Structure formats: structure tokens, C-alpha cells
């Protein structure tokens, strides 16, 4: 799953919904280049 698309938006949604903790498992995400991923 591309980090700058689905993952980032999901984290933004969780924060907007006032989730107390949001964890992203980095090994399960990727992007076209390491620079974009970071």
C-alpha cells in the first residue's frame, strides 16, 4: 500500500475522529521511492 496515498489519509482520518493512538507498521507500507516513503 502506498504510504503517501491510502496510509496517510487513513492516519489523518483517525486523528480527525479523535483516536487516541494511531500506529503505522512501516514494514507493511511502501512507495515508489524511499524519499517519497519517508
mmCIF entry with sequence, helices, sheets and N, C-alpha, C, O atoms, coordinates in Angstrom:
data_MODEL
# 
_entry.id   MODEL 
# 
_entity.id                         1 
_entity.type                       polymer 
_entity.pdbx_number_of_molecules   1 
# 
_entity_poly.entity_id                      1 
_entity_poly.type                           'polypeptide(L)' 
_entity_poly.nstd_linkage                   no 
_entity_poly.nstd_monomer                   no 
_entity_poly.pdbx_seq_one_letter_code       
;(UNK)(UNK)(UNK)(UNK)(UNK)(UNK)(UNK)(UNK)(UNK)(UNK)(UNK)(UNK)(UNK)(UNK)(UNK)(UNK)
(UNK)(UNK)(UNK)(UNK)(UNK)(UNK)(UNK)(UNK)(UNK)(UNK)(UNK)(UNK)(UNK)(UNK)(UNK)(UNK)
(UNK)(UNK)(UNK)(UNK)(UNK)(UNK)
;
_entity_poly.pdbx_seq_one_letter_code_can   XXXXXXXXXXXXXXXXXXXXXXXXXXXXXXXXXXXXXX 
_entity_poly.pdbx_strand_id                 A 
# 
loop_
_entity_poly_seq.entity_id 
_entity_poly_seq.num 
_entity_poly_seq.mon_id 
_entity_poly_seq.hetero 
1 1  UNK n 
1 2  UNK n 
1 3  UNK n 
1 4  UNK n 
1 5  UNK n 
1 6  UNK n 
1 7  UNK n 
1 8  UNK n 
1 9  UNK n 
1 10 UNK n 
1 11 UNK n 
1 12 UNK n 
1 13 UNK n 
1 14 UNK n 
1 15 UNK n 
1 16 UNK n 
1 17 UNK n 
1 18 UNK n 
1 19 UNK n 
1 20 UNK n 
1 21 UNK n 
1 22 UNK n 
1 23 UNK n 
1 24 UNK n 
1 25 UNK n 
1 26 UNK n 
1 27 UNK n 
1 28 UNK n 
1 29 UNK n 
1 30 UNK n 
1 31 UNK n 
1 32 UNK n 
1 33 UNK n 
1 34 UNK n 
1 35 UNK n 
1 36 UNK n 
1 37 UNK n 
1 38 UNK n 
# 
_struct_asym.id          A 
_struct_asym.entity_id   1 
# 
loop_
_struct_conf.conf_type_id 
_struct_conf.id 
_struct_conf.pdbx_PDB_helix_id 
_struct_conf.beg_label_comp_id 
_struct_conf.beg_label_asym_id 
_struct_conf.beg_label_seq_id 
_struct_conf.pdbx_beg_PDB_ins_code 
_struct_conf.end_label_comp_id 
_struct_conf.end_label_asym_id 
_struct_conf.end_label_seq_id 
_struct_conf.pdbx_end_PDB_ins_code 
_struct_conf.beg_auth_comp_id 
_struct_conf.beg_auth_asym_id 
_struct_conf.beg_auth_seq_id 
_struct_conf.end_auth_comp_id 
_struct_conf.end_auth_asym_id 
_struct_conf.end_auth_seq_id 
_struct_conf.pdbx_PDB_helix_class 
_struct_conf.details 
_struct_conf.pdbx_PDB_helix_length 
HELX_P HELX_P1 AA1 UNK A 3  ? UNK A 7  ? UNK A 3  UNK A 7  3 ? 5 
HELX_P HELX_P2 AA2 UNK A 8  ? UNK A 16 ? UNK A 8  UNK A 16 1 ? 9 
HELX_P HELX_P3 AA3 UNK A 26 ? UNK A 28 ? UNK A 26 UNK A 28 5 ? 3 
HELX_P HELX_P4 AA4 UNK A 34 ? UNK A 37 ? UNK A 34 UNK A 37 1 ? 4 
# 
_struct_conf_type.id          HELX_P 
_struct_conf_type.criteria    ? 
_struct_conf_type.reference   ? 
# 
loop_
_atom_site.group_PDB 
_atom_site.id 
_atom_site.type_symbol 
_atom_site.label_atom_id 
_atom_site.label_alt_id 
_atom_site.label_comp_id 
_atom_site.label_asym_id 
_atom_site.label_entity_id 
_atom_site.label_seq_id 
_atom_site.pdbx_PDB_ins_code 
_atom_site.Cartn_x 
_atom_site.Cartn_y 
_atom_site.Cartn_z 
_atom_site.occupancy 
_atom_site.B_iso_or_equiv 
_atom_site.pdbx_formal_charge 
_atom_site.auth_seq_id 
_atom_site.auth_comp_id 
_atom_site.auth_asym_id 
_atom_site.auth_atom_id 
_atom_site.pdbx_PDB_model_num 
ATOM 1   N N  . UNK A 1 1  ? 0.862   -1.176 0.000  1.00 0.00 ? 1  UNK A N  1 
ATOM 2   C CA . UNK A 1 1  ? 0.000   0.000  0.000  1.00 0.00 ? 1  UNK A CA 1 
ATOM 3   C C  . UNK A 1 1  ? 0.898   1.225  0.000  1.00 0.00 ? 1  UNK A C  1 
ATOM 4   O O  . UNK A 1 1  ? 1.840   1.312  0.787  1.00 0.00 ? 1  UNK A O  1 
ATOM 5   N N  . UNK A 1 2  ? 0.611   2.150  -0.864 1.00 0.00 ? 2  UNK A N  1 
ATOM 6   C CA . UNK A 1 2  ? 1.450   3.334  -0.981 1.00 0.00 ? 2  UNK A CA 1 
ATOM 7   C C  . UNK A 1 2  ? 1.278   4.277  0.207  1.00 0.00 ? 2  UNK A C  1 
ATOM 8   O O  . UNK A 1 2  ? 0.167   4.700  0.526  1.00 0.00 ? 2  UNK A O  1 
ATOM 9   N N  . UNK A 1 3  ? 2.381   4.592  0.847  1.00 0.00 ? 3  UNK A N  1 
ATOM 10  C CA . UNK A 1 3  ? 2.367   5.467  2.022  1.00 0.00 ? 3  UNK A CA 1 
ATOM 11  C C  . UNK A 1 3  ? 1.740   6.832  1.748  1.00 0.00 ? 3  UNK A C  1 
ATOM 12  O O  . UNK A 1 3  ? 0.895   7.266  2.531  1.00 0.00 ? 3  UNK A O  1 
ATOM 13  N N  . UNK A 1 4  ? 2.114   7.534  0.669  1.00 0.00 ? 4  UNK A N  1 
ATOM 14  C CA . UNK A 1 4  ? 1.595   8.888  0.518  1.00 0.00 ? 4  UNK A CA 1 
ATOM 15  C C  . UNK A 1 4  ? 0.115   8.953  0.138  1.00 0.00 ? 4  UNK A C  1 
ATOM 16  O O  . UNK A 1 4  ? -0.461  10.041 0.093  1.00 0.00 ? 4  UNK A O  1 
ATOM 17  N N  . UNK A 1 5  ? -0.492  7.832  -0.129 1.00 0.00 ? 5  UNK A N  1 
ATOM 18  C CA . UNK A 1 5  ? -1.899  7.854  -0.538 1.00 0.00 ? 5  UNK A CA 1 
ATOM 19  C C  . UNK A 1 5  ? -2.787  7.303  0.567  1.00 0.00 ? 5  UNK A C  1 
ATOM 20  O O  . UNK A 1 5  ? -3.228  8.047  1.443  1.00 0.00 ? 5  UNK A O  1 
ATOM 21  N N  . UNK A 1 6  ? -3.041  6.040  0.528  1.00 0.00 ? 6  UNK A N  1 
ATOM 22  C CA . UNK A 1 6  ? -4.006  5.412  1.446  1.00 0.00 ? 6  UNK A CA 1 
ATOM 23  C C  . UNK A 1 6  ? -3.589  5.500  2.906  1.00 0.00 ? 6  UNK A C  1 
ATOM 24  O O  . UNK A 1 6  ? -4.410  5.831  3.762  1.00 0.00 ? 6  UNK A O  1 
ATOM 25  N N  . UNK A 1 7  ? -2.351  5.216  3.200  1.00 0.00 ? 7  UNK A N  1 
ATOM 26  C CA . UNK A 1 7  ? -1.913  5.168  4.597  1.00 0.00 ? 7  UNK A CA 1 
ATOM 27  C C  . UNK A 1 7  ? -2.011  6.549  5.238  1.00 0.00 ? 7  UNK A C  1 
ATOM 28  O O  . UNK A 1 7  ? -2.562  6.695  6.329  1.00 0.00 ? 7  UNK A O  1 
ATOM 29  N N  . UNK A 1 8  ? -1.483  7.543  4.568  1.00 0.00 ? 8  UNK A N  1 
ATOM 30  C CA . UNK A 1 8  ? -1.508  8.899  5.133  1.00 0.00 ? 8  UNK A CA 1 
ATOM 31  C C  . UNK A 1 8  ? -2.943  9.366  5.366  1.00 0.00 ? 8  UNK A C  1 
ATOM 32  O O  . UNK A 1 8  ? -3.246  9.934  6.415  1.00 0.00 ? 8  UNK A O  1 
ATOM 33  N N  . UNK A 1 9  ? -3.816  9.136  4.408  1.00 0.00 ? 9  UNK A N  1 
ATOM 34  C CA . UNK A 1 9  ? -5.201  9.578  4.562  1.00 0.00 ? 9  UNK A CA 1 
ATOM 35  C C  . UNK A 1 9  ? -5.899  8.837  5.695  1.00 0.00 ? 9  UNK A C  1 
ATOM 36  O O  . UNK A 1 9  ? -6.697  9.425  6.425  1.00 0.00 ? 9  UNK A O  1 
ATOM 37  N N  . UNK A 1 10 ? -5.602  7.551  5.845  1.00 0.00 ? 10 UNK A N  1 
ATOM 38  C CA . UNK A 1 10 ? -6.198  6.780  6.936  1.00 0.00 ? 10 UNK A CA 1 
ATOM 39  C C  . UNK A 1 10 ? -5.753  7.322  8.291  1.00 0.00 ? 10 UNK A C  1 
ATOM 40  O O  . UNK A 1 10 ? -6.559  7.415  9.217  1.00 0.00 ? 10 UNK A O  1 
ATOM 41  N N  . UNK A 1 11 ? -4.479  7.681  8.411  1.00 0.00 ? 11 UNK A N  1 
ATOM 42  C CA . UNK A 1 11 ? -3.981  8.267  9.663  1.00 0.00 ? 11 UNK A CA 1 
ATOM 43  C C  . UNK A 1 11 ? -4.652  9.619  9.914  1.00 0.00 ? 11 UNK A C  1 
ATOM 44  O O  . UNK A 1 11 ? -5.061  9.902  11.041 1.00 0.00 ? 11 UNK A O  1 
ATOM 45  N N  . UNK A 1 12 ? -4.770  10.450 8.888  1.00 0.00 ? 12 UNK A N  1 
ATOM 46  C CA . UNK A 1 12 ? -5.451  11.743 9.047  1.00 0.00 ? 12 UNK A CA 1 
ATOM 47  C C  . UNK A 1 12 ? -6.889  11.542 9.511  1.00 0.00 ? 12 UNK A C  1 
ATOM 48  O O  . UNK A 1 12 ? -7.364  12.259 10.392 1.00 0.00 ? 12 UNK A O  1 
ATOM 49  N N  . UNK A 1 13 ? -7.584  10.568 8.919  1.00 0.00 ? 13 UNK A N  1 
ATOM 50  C CA . UNK A 1 13 ? -8.967  10.286 9.314  1.00 0.00 ? 13 UNK A CA 1 
ATOM 51  C C  . UNK A 1 13 ? -9.042  9.845  10.770 1.00 0.00 ? 13 UNK A C  1 
ATOM 52  O O  . UNK A 1 13 ? -9.927  10.280 11.507 1.00 0.00 ? 13 UNK A O  1 
ATOM 53  N N  . UNK A 1 14 ? -8.127  8.991  11.184 1.00 0.00 ? 14 UNK A N  1 
ATOM 54  C CA . UNK A 1 14 ? -8.131  8.510  12.568 1.00 0.00 ? 14 UNK A CA 1 
ATOM 55  C C  . UNK A 1 14 ? -7.915  9.660  13.544 1.00 0.00 ? 14 UNK A C  1 
ATOM 56  O O  . UNK A 1 14 ? -8.581  9.731  14.577 1.00 0.00 ? 14 UNK A O  1 
ATOM 57  N N  . UNK A 1 15 ? -6.998  10.553 13.226 1.00 0.00 ? 15 UNK A N  1 
ATOM 58  C CA . UNK A 1 15 ? -6.746  11.712 14.086 1.00 0.00 ? 15 UNK A CA 1 
ATOM 59  C C  . UNK A 1 15 ? -7.976  12.625 14.110 1.00 0.00 ? 15 UNK A C  1 
ATOM 60  O O  . UNK A 1 15 ? -8.357  13.128 15.167 1.00 0.00 ? 15 UNK A O  1 
ATOM 61  N N  . UNK A 1 16 ? -8.588  12.834 12.959 1.00 0.00 ? 16 UNK A N  1 
ATOM 62  C CA . UNK A 1 16 ? -9.783  13.680 12.894 1.00 0.00 ? 16 UNK A CA 1 
ATOM 63  C C  . UNK A 1 16 ? -10.933 13.086 13.701 1.00 0.00 ? 16 UNK A C  1 
ATOM 64  O O  . UNK A 1 16 ? -11.769 13.818 14.231 1.00 0.00 ? 16 UNK A O  1 
ATOM 65  N N  . UNK A 1 17 ? -10.972 11.757 13.792 1.00 0.00 ? 17 UNK A N  1 
ATOM 66  C CA . UNK A 1 17 ? -12.016 11.083 14.562 1.00 0.00 ? 17 UNK A CA 1 
ATOM 67  C C  . UNK A 1 17 ? -11.638 10.929 16.032 1.00 0.00 ? 17 UNK A C  1 
ATOM 68  O O  . UNK A 1 17 ? -12.330 10.252 16.792 1.00 0.00 ? 17 UNK A O  1 
ATOM 69  N N  . UNK A 1 18 ? -10.520 11.570 16.428 1.00 0.00 ? 18 UNK A N  1 
ATOM 70  C CA . UNK A 1 18 ? -10.074 11.623 17.817 1.00 0.00 ? 18 UNK A CA 1 
ATOM 71  C C  . UNK A 1 18 ? -9.627  10.277 18.385 1.00 0.00 ? 18 UNK A C  1 
ATOM 72  O O  . UNK A 1 18 ? -9.785  10.015 19.577 1.00 0.00 ? 18 UNK A O  1 
ATOM 73  N N  . UNK A 1 19 ? -9.069  9.427  17.523 1.00 0.00 ? 19 UNK A N  1 
ATOM 74  C CA . UNK A 1 19 ? -8.459  8.201  18.038 1.00 0.00 ? 19 UNK A CA 1 
ATOM 75  C C  . UNK A 1 19 ? -7.281  8.600  18.914 1.00 0.00 ? 19 UNK A C  1 
ATOM 76  O O  . UNK A 1 19 ? -6.526  9.505  18.557 1.00 0.00 ? 19 UNK A O  1 
ATOM 77  N N  . UNK A 1 20 ? -7.116  7.954  20.035 1.00 0.00 ? 20 UNK A N  1 
ATOM 78  C CA . UNK A 1 20 ? -6.064  8.314  20.986 1.00 0.00 ? 20 UNK A CA 1 
ATOM 79  C C  . UNK A 1 20 ? -4.689  7.829  20.539 1.00 0.00 ? 20 UNK A C  1 
ATOM 80  O O  . UNK A 1 20 ? -3.674  8.438  20.874 1.00 0.00 ? 20 UNK A O  1 
ATOM 81  N N  . UNK A 1 21 ? -4.657  6.738  19.787 1.00 0.00 ? 21 UNK A N  1 
ATOM 82  C CA . UNK A 1 21 ? -3.385  6.177  19.353 1.00 0.00 ? 21 UNK A CA 1 
ATOM 83  C C  . UNK A 1 21 ? -3.528  5.652  17.930 1.00 0.00 ? 21 UNK A C  1 
ATOM 84  O O  . UNK A 1 21 ? -4.485  4.946  17.609 1.00 0.00 ? 21 UNK A O  1 
ATOM 85  N N  . UNK A 1 22 ? -2.567  6.005  17.083 1.00 0.00 ? 22 UNK A N  1 
ATOM 86  C CA . UNK A 1 22 ? -2.555  5.526  15.705 1.00 0.00 ? 22 UNK A CA 1 
ATOM 87  C C  . UNK A 1 22 ? -1.175  4.940  15.450 1.00 0.00 ? 22 UNK A C  1 
ATOM 88  O O  . UNK A 1 22 ? -0.162  5.612  15.645 1.00 0.00 ? 22 UNK A O  1 
ATOM 89  N N  . UNK A 1 23 ? -1.139  3.694  15.017 1.00 0.00 ? 23 UNK A N  1 
ATOM 90  C CA . UNK A 1 23 ? 0.128   3.021  14.755 1.00 0.00 ? 23 UNK A CA 1 
ATOM 91  C C  . UNK A 1 23 ? 0.205   2.625  13.288 1.00 0.00 ? 23 UNK A C  1 
ATOM 92  O O  . UNK A 1 23 ? -0.729  2.030  12.751 1.00 0.00 ? 23 UNK A O  1 
ATOM 93  N N  . UNK A 1 24 ? 1.314   2.954  12.644 1.00 0.00 ? 24 UNK A N  1 
ATOM 94  C CA . UNK A 1 24 ? 1.552   2.539  11.265 1.00 0.00 ? 24 UNK A CA 1 
ATOM 95  C C  . UNK A 1 24 ? 2.709   1.551  11.285 1.00 0.00 ? 24 UNK A C  1 
ATOM 96  O O  . UNK A 1 24 ? 3.801   1.867  11.758 1.00 0.00 ? 24 UNK A O  1 
ATOM 97  N N  . UNK A 1 25 ? 2.463   0.369  10.773 1.00 0.00 ? 25 UNK A N  1 
ATOM 98  C CA . UNK A 1 25 ? 3.509   -0.650 10.698 1.00 0.00 ? 25 UNK A CA 1 
ATOM 99  C C  . UNK A 1 25 ? 4.276   -0.410 9.400  1.00 0.00 ? 25 UNK A C  1 
ATOM 100 O O  . UNK A 1 25 ? 3.800   -0.736 8.312  1.00 0.00 ? 25 UNK A O  1 
ATOM 101 N N  . UNK A 1 26 ? 5.448   0.155  9.530  1.00 0.00 ? 26 UNK A N  1 
ATOM 102 C CA . UNK A 1 26 ? 6.221   0.618  8.383  1.00 0.00 ? 26 UNK A CA 1 
ATOM 103 C C  . UNK A 1 26 ? 6.574   -0.520 7.430  1.00 0.00 ? 26 UNK A C  1 
ATOM 104 O O  . UNK A 1 26 ? 6.615   -0.311 6.217  1.00 0.00 ? 26 UNK A O  1 
ATOM 105 N N  . UNK A 1 27 ? 6.824   -1.701 7.946  1.00 0.00 ? 27 UNK A N  1 
ATOM 106 C CA . UNK A 1 27 ? 7.176   -2.832 7.085  1.00 0.00 ? 27 UNK A CA 1 
ATOM 107 C C  . UNK A 1 27 ? 6.036   -3.247 6.165  1.00 0.00 ? 27 UNK A C  1 
ATOM 108 O O  . UNK A 1 27 ? 6.255   -4.001 5.217  1.00 0.00 ? 27 UNK A O  1 
ATOM 109 N N  . UNK A 1 28 ? 4.831   -2.773 6.425  1.00 0.00 ? 28 UNK A N  1 
ATOM 110 C CA . UNK A 1 28 ? 3.676   -3.140 5.604  1.00 0.00 ? 28 UNK A CA 1 
ATOM 111 C C  . UNK A 1 28 ? 3.291   -2.029 4.628  1.00 0.00 ? 28 UNK A C  1 
ATOM 112 O O  . UNK A 1 28 ? 2.236   -2.093 3.998  1.00 0.00 ? 28 UNK A O  1 
ATOM 113 N N  . UNK A 1 29 ? 4.140   -1.016 4.504  1.00 0.00 ? 29 UNK A N  1 
ATOM 114 C CA . UNK A 1 29 ? 3.854   0.099  3.604  1.00 0.00 ? 29 UNK A CA 1 
ATOM 115 C C  . UNK A 1 29 ? 5.028   0.312  2.662  1.00 0.00 ? 29 UNK A C  1 
ATOM 116 O O  . UNK A 1 29 ? 6.135   -0.164 2.916  1.00 0.00 ? 29 UNK A O  1 
ATOM 117 N N  . UNK A 1 30 ? 4.779   1.030  1.573  1.00 0.00 ? 30 UNK A N  1 
ATOM 118 C CA . UNK A 1 30 ? 5.836   1.289  0.600  1.00 0.00 ? 30 UNK A CA 1 
ATOM 119 C C  . UNK A 1 30 ? 5.448   2.484  -0.253 1.00 0.00 ? 30 UNK A C  1 
ATOM 120 O O  . UNK A 1 30 ? 4.345   3.021  -0.143 1.00 0.00 ? 30 UNK A O  1 
ATOM 121 N N  . UNK A 1 31 ? 6.381   2.886  -1.104 1.00 0.00 ? 31 UNK A N  1 
ATOM 122 C CA . UNK A 1 31 ? 6.135   3.948  -2.074 1.00 0.00 ? 31 UNK A CA 1 
ATOM 123 C C  . UNK A 1 31 ? 7.058   3.707  -3.260 1.00 0.00 ? 31 UNK A C  1 
ATOM 124 O O  . UNK A 1 31 ? 7.888   2.797  -3.240 1.00 0.00 ? 31 UNK A O  1 
ATOM 125 N N  . UNK A 1 32 ? 6.909   4.516  -4.274 1.00 0.00 ? 32 UNK A N  1 
ATOM 126 C CA . UNK A 1 32 ? 7.703   4.342  -5.487 1.00 0.00 ? 32 UNK A CA 1 
ATOM 127 C C  . UNK A 1 32 ? 9.200   4.524  -5.228 1.00 0.00 ? 32 UNK A C  1 
ATOM 128 O O  . UNK A 1 32 ? 10.029  3.863  -5.854 1.00 0.00 ? 32 UNK A O  1 
ATOM 129 N N  . UNK A 1 33 ? 9.542   5.428  -4.297 1.00 0.00 ? 33 UNK A N  1 
ATOM 130 C CA . UNK A 1 33 ? 10.944  5.657  -3.947 1.00 0.00 ? 33 UNK A CA 1 
ATOM 131 C C  . UNK A 1 33 ? 11.062  5.800  -2.432 1.00 0.00 ? 33 UNK A C  1 
ATOM 132 O O  . UNK A 1 33 ? 10.077  6.125  -1.768 1.00 0.00 ? 33 UNK A O  1 
ATOM 133 N N  . UNK A 1 34 ? 12.245  5.563  -1.876 1.00 0.00 ? 34 UNK A N  1 
ATOM 134 C CA . UNK A 1 34 ? 12.433  5.744  -0.435 1.00 0.00 ? 34 UNK A CA 1 
ATOM 135 C C  . UNK A 1 34 ? 12.169  7.185  0.019  1.00 0.00 ? 34 UNK A C  1 
ATOM 136 O O  . UNK A 1 34 ? 11.681  7.404  1.127  1.00 0.00 ? 34 UNK A O  1 
ATOM 137 N N  . UNK A 1 35 ? 12.486  8.157  -0.824 1.00 0.00 ? 35 UNK A N  1 
ATOM 138 C CA . UNK A 1 35 ? 12.270  9.555  -0.460 1.00 0.00 ? 35 UNK A CA 1 
ATOM 139 C C  . UNK A 1 35 ? 10.779  9.844  -0.267 1.00 0.00 ? 35 UNK A C  1 
ATOM 140 O O  . UNK A 1 35 ? 10.395  10.539 0.674  1.00 0.00 ? 35 UNK A O  1 
ATOM 141 N N  . UNK A 1 36 ? 9.959   9.320  -1.141 1.00 0.00 ? 36 UNK A N  1 
ATOM 142 C CA . UNK A 1 36 ? 8.513   9.517  -1.014 1.00 0.00 ? 36 UNK A CA 1 
ATOM 143 C C  . UNK A 1 36 ? 8.000   8.788  0.219  1.00 0.00 ? 36 UNK A C  1 
ATOM 144 O O  . UNK A 1 36 ? 7.153   9.309  0.944  1.00 0.00 ? 36 UNK A O  1 
ATOM 145 N N  . UNK A 1 37 ? 8.503   7.606  0.452  1.00 0.00 ? 37 UNK A N  1 
ATOM 146 C CA . UNK A 1 37 ? 8.059   6.797  1.589  1.00 0.00 ? 37 UNK A CA 1 
ATOM 147 C C  . UNK A 1 37 ? 8.341   7.494  2.913  1.00 0.00 ? 37 UNK A C  1 
ATOM 148 O O  . UNK A 1 37 ? 7.516   7.460  3.826  1.00 0.00 ? 37 UNK A O  1 
ATOM 149 N N  . UNK A 1 38 ? 9.509   8.128  3.015  1.00 0.00 ? 38 UNK A N  1 
ATOM 150 C CA . UNK A 1 38 ? 9.884   8.793  4.265  1.00 0.00 ? 38 UNK A CA 1 
ATOM 151 C C  . UNK A 1 38 ? 9.146   10.093 4.416  1.00 0.00 ? 38 UNK A C  1 
ATOM 152 O O  . UNK A 1 38 ? 9.331   10.796 5.409  1.00 0.00 ? 38 UNK A O  1 
# 
